[in-house]
Amino acid sequence: MYKSFLANFAGIFIVALVDICLVSALPFGLNRIHFLFIAIIMILILSNIRLAAWWALGGAMILEAFSFRFFGTYLIVAFIVLSLAYFLFEKVMTNRSVYSVMVVTAAVTAIADIIFLILDYWTVHDLGTITSQIISFILSVVFNVIAAVIIFYLFSALTRRLKPVFVPFLRN
């Protein structure tokens, strides 16, 4: 029990640290990747809603500590992301294929970015032009989907719970 708790705590800490330190320093829109949300989606696929909720809570709390947004933004968005991903996986996309991961990641990223945009507009009021926001939104969705597909194939190489139906050479 303690090993599982410590492994999950270390995983949450590493994912949040990668999101804070590594992803935020990437160039050309790659800094728009929401690594915690992709991790929540993968934990939801590989495990259950309870573990994904702990990952959402722990990761959002760590991101809150290092964020310049008002307190609670990451917690609200993380649990909306978790709820939306759980609903989509349970009611709409019932298999664990790469197509479902792509659709759920695109939907989750779109909703998260819209919520961040609304909350940032409410507090900052100077977000740049509409064109730059649309380009940033599209890049965020595209890069998050690409990152989720890469992580999906890494996990599908390690476990048999996922169905890699996108690229045929990964099948045995």
HUGI-V791242 format. One record per residue. N is the residue number from 1. SS is DSSP state (H for helix, E for strand, - for the rest). PHI is phi in degrees with one decimal (* if undefined). D_LAST is the distance of its C-alpha to the last C-alpha in Angstrom with 1 decimal. Layout:
BEGIN
n=N ss=SS phi=PHI d_last=D_LAST
n=N ss=SS phi=PHI d_last=D_LAST
END
This chain:
BEGIN
n=1 ss=- phi=* d_last=33.9
n=2 ss=H phi=-68.2 d_last=35.4
n=3 ss=H phi=-65.1 d_last=32.2
n=4 ss=H phi=-65.3 d_last=30.4
n=5 ss=H phi=-62.9 d_last=33.3
n=6 ss=H phi=-66.6 d_last=33.6
n=7 ss=H phi=-65.7 d_last=29.9
n=8 ss=H phi=-67.6 d_last=30.2
n=9 ss=H phi=-62.4 d_last=33.5
n=10 ss=H phi=-64.6 d_last=32.2
n=11 ss=H phi=-63.6 d_last=29.2
n=12 ss=H phi=-61.9 d_last=31.7
n=13 ss=H phi=-63.7 d_last=34.1
n=14 ss=H phi=-66.1 d_last=31.5
n=15 ss=H phi=-63.0 d_last=30.3
n=16 ss=H phi=-66.0 d_last=33.9
n=17 ss=H phi=-65.8 d_last=34.9
n=18 ss=H phi=-64.1 d_last=32.3
n=19 ss=H phi=-65.3 d_last=33.4
n=20 ss=H phi=-76.4 d_last=37.0
n=21 ss=H phi=-88.3 d_last=37.0
n=22 ss=H phi=-86.9 d_last=34.1
n=23 ss=H phi=-67.5 d_last=33.3
n=24 ss=H phi=-69.0 d_last=37.0
n=25 ss=H phi=-98.1 d_last=37.7
n=26 ss=- phi=-76.1 d_last=35.2
n=27 ss=- phi=-89.4 d_last=36.7
n=28 ss=- phi=49.5 d_last=36.5
n=29 ss=- phi=78.2 d_last=35.5
n=30 ss=H phi=-68.5 d_last=32.6
n=31 ss=H phi=-73.2 d_last=35.0
n=32 ss=H phi=-89.0 d_last=34.5
n=33 ss=- phi=-73.4 d_last=31.1
n=34 ss=- phi=-98.6 d_last=31.5
n=35 ss=H phi=-66.1 d_last=29.2
n=36 ss=H phi=-65.6 d_last=30.5
n=37 ss=H phi=-68.3 d_last=29.7
n=38 ss=H phi=-65.8 d_last=26.1
n=39 ss=H phi=-65.2 d_last=25.9
n=40 ss=H phi=-62.9 d_last=27.6
n=41 ss=H phi=-63.4 d_last=25.1
n=42 ss=H phi=-66.9 d_last=22.1
n=43 ss=H phi=-66.4 d_last=24.1
n=44 ss=H phi=-64.9 d_last=24.8
n=45 ss=H phi=-72.0 d_last=21.2
n=46 ss=H phi=-81.0 d_last=20.2
n=47 ss=- phi=-127.0 d_last=23.5
n=48 ss=- phi=-134.7 d_last=26.6
n=49 ss=H phi=-69.0 d_last=29.6
n=50 ss=H phi=-65.7 d_last=31.9
n=51 ss=H phi=-66.3 d_last=29.9
n=52 ss=H phi=-64.2 d_last=29.4
n=53 ss=H phi=-67.9 d_last=33.2
n=54 ss=H phi=-65.4 d_last=33.9
n=55 ss=H phi=-64.2 d_last=31.8
n=56 ss=H phi=-64.3 d_last=33.7
n=57 ss=H phi=-66.1 d_last=37.0
n=58 ss=H phi=-66.2 d_last=36.5
n=59 ss=H phi=-66.0 d_last=35.0
n=60 ss=H phi=-67.4 d_last=37.7
n=61 ss=H phi=-65.5 d_last=40.4
n=62 ss=H phi=-67.8 d_last=39.4
n=63 ss=H phi=-65.3 d_last=39.2
n=64 ss=H phi=-61.9 d_last=42.6
n=65 ss=H phi=-65.7 d_last=44.2
n=66 ss=- phi=-111.5 d_last=43.5
n=67 ss=- phi=-98.0 d_last=43.9
n=68 ss=- phi=-96.8 d_last=47.0
n=69 ss=- phi=-76.5 d_last=46.5
n=70 ss=- phi=-67.3 d_last=48.6
n=71 ss=- phi=-65.1 d_last=47.4
n=72 ss=- phi=108.5 d_last=45.1
n=73 ss=H phi=-62.6 d_last=43.3
n=74 ss=H phi=-67.6 d_last=40.0
n=75 ss=H phi=-65.6 d_last=40.3
n=76 ss=H phi=-61.5 d_last=41.1
n=77 ss=H phi=-66.9 d_last=38.3
n=78 ss=H phi=-63.3 d_last=35.7
n=79 ss=H phi=-77.8 d_last=36.5
n=80 ss=H phi=-67.5 d_last=36.7
n=81 ss=H phi=-61.7 d_last=33.2
n=82 ss=H phi=-62.3 d_last=32.0
n=83 ss=H phi=-64.1 d_last=33.8
n=84 ss=H phi=-66.7 d_last=32.5
n=85 ss=H phi=-65.0 d_last=28.9
n=86 ss=H phi=-63.9 d_last=29.2
n=87 ss=H phi=-61.8 d_last=31.0
n=88 ss=H phi=-66.5 d_last=28.4
n=89 ss=H phi=-71.7 d_last=25.4
n=90 ss=H phi=-86.8 d_last=27.4
n=91 ss=H phi=-106.2 d_last=29.3
n=92 ss=H phi=-108.3 d_last=27.7
n=93 ss=- phi=-105.0 d_last=24.0
n=94 ss=- phi=-90.4 d_last=22.8
n=95 ss=- phi=-100.4 d_last=19.0
n=96 ss=- phi=-109.4 d_last=17.2
n=97 ss=E phi=-94.6 d_last=15.7
n=98 ss=H phi=-69.0 d_last=16.5
n=99 ss=H phi=-63.9 d_last=19.2
n=100 ss=H phi=-65.9 d_last=21.0
n=101 ss=H phi=-64.7 d_last=20.9
n=102 ss=H phi=-64.6 d_last=22.4
n=103 ss=H phi=-67.1 d_last=25.1
n=104 ss=H phi=-65.9 d_last=26.0
n=105 ss=H phi=-65.5 d_last=26.3
n=106 ss=H phi=-63.4 d_last=28.4
n=107 ss=H phi=-66.8 d_last=30.6
n=108 ss=H phi=-64.8 d_last=31.0
n=109 ss=H phi=-64.5 d_last=31.8
n=110 ss=H phi=-61.9 d_last=34.3
n=111 ss=H phi=-65.8 d_last=36.1
n=112 ss=H phi=-63.0 d_last=36.2
n=113 ss=H phi=-67.2 d_last=37.6
n=114 ss=H phi=-66.1 d_last=40.1
n=115 ss=H phi=-65.4 d_last=41.3
n=116 ss=H phi=-61.0 d_last=41.6
n=117 ss=H phi=-64.9 d_last=43.5
n=118 ss=H phi=-64.3 d_last=45.9
n=119 ss=H phi=-68.2 d_last=46.6
n=120 ss=H phi=-69.1 d_last=47.1
n=121 ss=H phi=-66.3 d_last=49.4
n=122 ss=H phi=-67.1 d_last=51.3
n=123 ss=H phi=-103.2 d_last=51.9
n=124 ss=- phi=-97.9 d_last=51.8
n=125 ss=- phi=72.3 d_last=53.2
n=126 ss=- phi=-130.0 d_last=52.4
n=127 ss=- phi=-110.8 d_last=48.8
n=128 ss=- phi=95.4 d_last=49.3
n=129 ss=- phi=-84.4 d_last=49.1
n=130 ss=H phi=-64.3 d_last=47.1
n=131 ss=H phi=-61.8 d_last=45.3
n=132 ss=H phi=-66.5 d_last=44.1
n=133 ss=H phi=-68.4 d_last=42.9
n=134 ss=H phi=-67.1 d_last=41.0
n=135 ss=H phi=-63.3 d_last=39.3
n=136 ss=H phi=-63.8 d_last=38.5
n=137 ss=H phi=-63.5 d_last=37.1
n=138 ss=H phi=-64.8 d_last=34.8
n=139 ss=H phi=-62.1 d_last=33.6
n=140 ss=H phi=-63.0 d_last=33.0
n=141 ss=H phi=-64.6 d_last=30.8
n=142 ss=H phi=-64.4 d_last=28.8
n=143 ss=H phi=-68.8 d_last=28.3
n=144 ss=H phi=-67.3 d_last=27.4
n=145 ss=H phi=-65.3 d_last=24.8
n=146 ss=H phi=-62.5 d_last=23.3
n=147 ss=H phi=-63.9 d_last=23.5
n=148 ss=H phi=-66.1 d_last=21.9
n=149 ss=H phi=-67.0 d_last=18.9
n=150 ss=H phi=-62.9 d_last=18.6
n=151 ss=H phi=-66.2 d_last=19.0
n=152 ss=H phi=-60.0 d_last=16.6
n=153 ss=H phi=-70.4 d_last=13.7
n=154 ss=H phi=-64.9 d_last=15.1
n=155 ss=H phi=-69.7 d_last=15.1
n=156 ss=H phi=-70.2 d_last=11.7
n=157 ss=H phi=-73.7 d_last=10.5
n=158 ss=H phi=-95.2 d_last=12.9
n=159 ss=- phi=-135.7 d_last=12.6
n=160 ss=- phi=-101.5 d_last=10.8
n=161 ss=- phi=-80.0 d_last=13.9
n=162 ss=- phi=-106.4 d_last=13.1
n=163 ss=E phi=-113.3 d_last=11.5
n=164 ss=- phi=-80.5 d_last=10.5
n=165 ss=- phi=-97.4 d_last=11.7
n=166 ss=- phi=-84.1 d_last=13.7
n=167 ss=- phi=-115.5 d_last=11.7
n=168 ss=H phi=-69.8 d_last=9.1
n=169 ss=H phi=-76.5 d_last=7.9
n=170 ss=H phi=-86.6 d_last=6.6
n=171 ss=- phi=-79.0 d_last=3.8
n=172 ss=- phi=-96.7 d_last=0.0
END
